[in-house]
């Protein structure tokens, strides 16, 4: 059974931003073997004429990325409708059961907006979109265990890497931890961040805490256990003891 991994590179982080490139890889469910791939670069000028915007902070972020990444996201652009047509035909060819993205609040809504501007339907069903980060979380898997074999922020290469991460996660043993144990891991990370900031409780976010946790913990897990005010207050009380 075929599934799809999809990734985009953009000049923003929300719907209505300019889309630089689209990558997609069809892969076999279970074995997670890549079957076919596509990559297309979209014309920036035409998108701006359509009212799509670029975010200055994202433009600055791109200046910190590799020349290879920028080249892959901007070289040989095609008209927006032609690019979306390529994606449509790729979906029609493989008829994936579901579509995976690394952040369902990023890739799908940005592309859905772009399709909407052109009054075109998206090629996936809203109920058949899956998030790789949830998959990693369910398997308690740290994606840093998987070596990167290609270019960061190349949309097609990102798809291939995400499939490799899902495959590695599915092969590993799931680490089971009690609620009390998980809570302790989160608190230890938050306390460490506070101490590193000389006691400043406002210096870190829940994403920072998730990144600091050992064993690795997702942002979704931290959110499930703590509201930000409760987490900071718990840390304050523990440090005051």
C-alpha positions in Angstrom: 0.0 0.0 0.0 1.4 3.4 -1.0 1.7 6.4 1.2 3.1 9.9 0.5 5.6 12.1 2.3 5.3 15.8 1.4 7.5 18.8 2.3 7.7 22.4 1.2 10.2 25.2 1.5 8.8 28.7 1.9 9.4 32.4 2.6 7.1 32.3 5.7 5.6 30.1 8.3 1.9 30.6 7.8 -0.8 30.3 5.1 -0.5 33.1 2.6 3.3 33.0 2.4 5.4 32.4 -0.8 6.1 28.8 -1.5 9.6 28.2 -2.9 9.5 24.5 -3.6 7.5 21.3 -3.2 8.9 17.8 -2.7 7.0 14.6 -2.4 8.1 10.9 -2.2 5.7 8.0 -2.6 6.7 5.1 -0.4 5.6 1.6 0.5 3.8 1.3 3.8 5.4 -1.1 6.3 8.8 -1.5 4.6 8.8 2.3 4.1 10.7 1.9 0.8 10.7 5.0 -1.4 9.1 4.2 -4.7 9.1 7.5 -6.6 9.8 11.1 -6.0 9.2 14.6 -7.4 10.6 18.1 -6.8 9.4 21.4 -8.3 10.4 25.0 -7.8 7.7 27.7 -7.9 8.0 31.2 -9.4 8.3 33.7 -6.6 7.4 36.8 -8.6 4.1 35.4 -9.8 3.1 34.4 -6.3 3.8 38.0 -5.0 1.6 39.3 -7.9 -1.1 36.9 -6.5 -0.8 38.6 -3.1 1.4 36.0 -1.3 3.9 37.5 1.1 7.4 36.8 2.4 8.3 37.0 6.1 11.4 39.1 6.7 12.6 36.8 9.5 12.3 33.8 7.2 14.2 35.6 4.5 17.0 36.2 7.1 16.8 32.6 8.2 17.5 31.5 4.6 20.7 33.5 4.6 22.0 31.2 7.3 21.3 28.0 5.3 23.6 26.3 2.8 24.0 27.5 -0.8 22.9 24.1 -1.9 19.7 24.4 0.0 18.9 27.8 -1.4 19.8 26.6 -4.9 17.5 23.6 -4.7 14.6 25.9 -3.5 15.0 28.5 -6.2 16.6 27.1 -9.3 14.5 26.6 -12.5 11.1 27.9 -11.2 7.9 27.1 -13.1 4.5 28.8 -13.1 2.5 28.2 -9.9 -0.3 26.4 -11.7 2.2 24.2 -13.5 3.9 23.2 -10.3 0.6 22.3 -8.6 -0.3 20.4 -11.7 2.9 18.3 -11.3 1.9 17.5 -7.7 -1.6 16.6 -8.8 -0.4 14.2 -11.4 2.1 12.7 -8.9 -0.8 12.0 -6.5 -3.0 10.7 -9.3 -0.2 8.3 -10.4 0.3 6.8 -6.9 -3.1 7.2 -5.2 -1.6 7.3 -1.7 -3.6 6.1 1.3 -2.4 8.9 3.5 -0.1 11.9 3.3 2.6 12.5 5.8 4.2 15.9 6.7 6.5 17.0 9.4 4.1 19.5 11.0 0.5 19.4 10.0 0.1 23.0 10.9 2.7 24.0 8.4 2.9 22.2 5.0 -0.8 21.3 4.4 -2.4 24.7 5.3 0.2 26.7 3.4 -0.4 24.6 0.2 -4.1 24.5 0.8 -4.1 28.3 0.8 -2.1 28.4 -2.5 -4.5 26.0 -4.1 -7.4 28.1 -2.9 -5.9 31.3 -4.4 -6.1 29.5 -7.8 -9.5 28.0 -6.9 -8.2 24.5 -7.3 -8.9 21.5 -5.1 -6.0 19.9 -3.2 -5.1 16.3 -4.2 -5.3 14.9 -0.6 -8.3 14.3 1.7 -8.4 16.4 4.9 -8.9 13.2 6.9 -5.9 11.4 5.4 -3.1 13.7 6.6 -0.7 12.4 9.2 2.1 14.1 11.2 5.6 12.5 11.5 6.3 14.1 14.8 3.3 12.2 16.3 4.7 9.0 14.9 8.1 9.7 16.5 6.4 10.6 19.8 4.4 7.4 19.8 7.6 5.4 19.3 9.5 7.6 21.8 12.1 8.0 19.1 14.9 10.6 18.9 15.3 11.6 15.2 18.9 12.7 16.0 19.7 8.9 15.9 19.4 8.9 12.1 22.3 10.3 10.1 21.5 12.9 7.5 22.4 11.6 4.1 21.5 14.5 1.9 20.8 18.3 1.8 19.0 20.0 4.7 16.0 22.1 3.5 15.9 20.5 0.1 12.2 19.5 0.0 12.7 16.1 -1.7 15.7 15.3 0.5 13.7 16.3 3.6 11.0 13.8 2.6 13.5 11.0 2.2 15.1 11.7 5.5 11.7 11.8 7.2 10.8 8.4 5.7 14.2 7.1 7.0 13.4 8.4 10.5 9.9 6.8 10.5 11.5 3.5 9.4 14.1 3.7 12.2 11.4 4.6 14.7 9.2 1.6 13.7 12.2 -0.7 14.1 13.2 0.4 17.5 11.9 -0.7 20.9 9.4 1.7 22.4 10.6 3.1 25.7 7.7 2.9 28.2 7.7 5.4 31.0 5.3 6.1 33.8 3.5 9.4 34.0 5.5 10.2 37.1 8.7 9.4 35.4 7.9 11.5 32.3 6.8 14.4 34.6 10.2 14.1 36.4 12.1 14.1 33.1 10.3 17.3 32.0 10.9 19.0 35.4 14.6 18.1 35.4 15.0 19.7 32.0 13.1 22.9 33.0 15.2 23.2 36.2 18.4 22.8 34.2 17.4 25.5 31.8 16.5 27.8 34.6 19.8 27.3 36.3 21.7 27.9 33.1 19.8 31.2 32.9 20.8 32.2 36.4 17.4 31.5 37.8 15.4 33.3 35.1 12.1 31.4 34.6 11.2 33.5 31.5 14.2 32.5 29.5 12.8 29.2 28.1 9.8 27.8 26.3 8.2 24.4 26.4 10.0 23.7 23.1 13.3 24.4 24.8 12.3 22.0 27.6 11.4 19.3 25.1 14.8 19.7 23.4 16.5 19.5 26.8 14.8 16.3 28.0 16.7 13.1 28.4 15.4 10.7 27.1 14.1 12.9 24.3 10.5 14.2 24.7 8.3 15.9 22.2 6.7 19.3 22.5 3.3 17.6 22.4 4.2 15.5 25.5 5.4 18.6 27.5 2.1 20.3 26.6 0.2 17.3 27.7 1.8 17.4 31.2 2.2 21.1 31.9 0.6 24.4 31.1 3.4 27.0 30.9 2.4 28.9 34.1 2.1 25.6 36.1 5.5 24.4 34.8 7.3 27.7 35.8 5.6 27.7 39.2 6.6 24.1 39.9 10.2 24.8 39.0 10.2 27.9 41.2 8.9 26.0 44.2 11.4 23.2 43.6 14.3 25.6 43.4 13.2 27.5 46.5 13.3 24.3 48.6 
